[in-house]
Amino acid sequence: GIRKRVLIPEIPNATDGCAKASKIKDVDVVFFSRVKREKGIFHFIEAISMLRDVVRNAYIVGFADDSMKKLVETELAEAGLNFVNTAYNASREEAHEIVSRAKLLIYPSMMDSFSYSLMEALSCGTPAVAYAIPGIRFNYSTPAVRLVKPMDIRALSNEASKILKSGEWQEMSRAGIEYASRHTWRAMAESELKAIRRILENRIDAIN
């Protein structure tokens, strides 16, 4: 509801791409982000519990302190999710290698602007189902990212199940790589320069 004249660059941000990609897809789903409540780690665990008939191998990959590690491991044990592996505080190469092996990223973040983890996952050929929060809706207009109502864990689980069972993740993976390939640092700089030129041109026209 804030009325401001703004111009959003076509490429608002960029990443360095996938540091290490695997040639196999032996992981069904992955969580890839900081392991924090606001990033949806416990929503991921609940969604995985609903996907027992579909998921055989899953991973949690991300930075976590000792207290969060303990909480997550306790939740996994209590839910009986022994097929969920964890890779905390891995190097970029190790993290990307695991992510690239996944068919689907489940990304229930409740707080984001431009998500580097999501773009890195796409660059590694791993599409996503995510909550339709503004930072994701505005920055990820691609068939590689399916959006569901925020906080709706059942919808998150149902969409993930549909993608995995139908094999849609394969075409989504290709779309993700193509989308991420456009988000280079050079493209971002050129996009910002283009936006600045348009703003200056409009400013000059207004003065004249």
Secondary structure, DSSP 4 states (H G I P E B T S, - for coil): ---------SS-------SS--S---EEEEEES--SGGGTHHHHHHHHHHTTTT-S-EEEEE---HHHHHHHHHHHHHHT-TTEEEEET--HHHHHHHHHTEEEEEE--SS-SS-HHHHHHHHTT--EEEE--HHHHHH--STTEEEE-TT-HHHHHHHHHHHHHHTTHHHHHHHHHHHHHT--HHHHHHHHHHHHHHHHHHHHHHH-
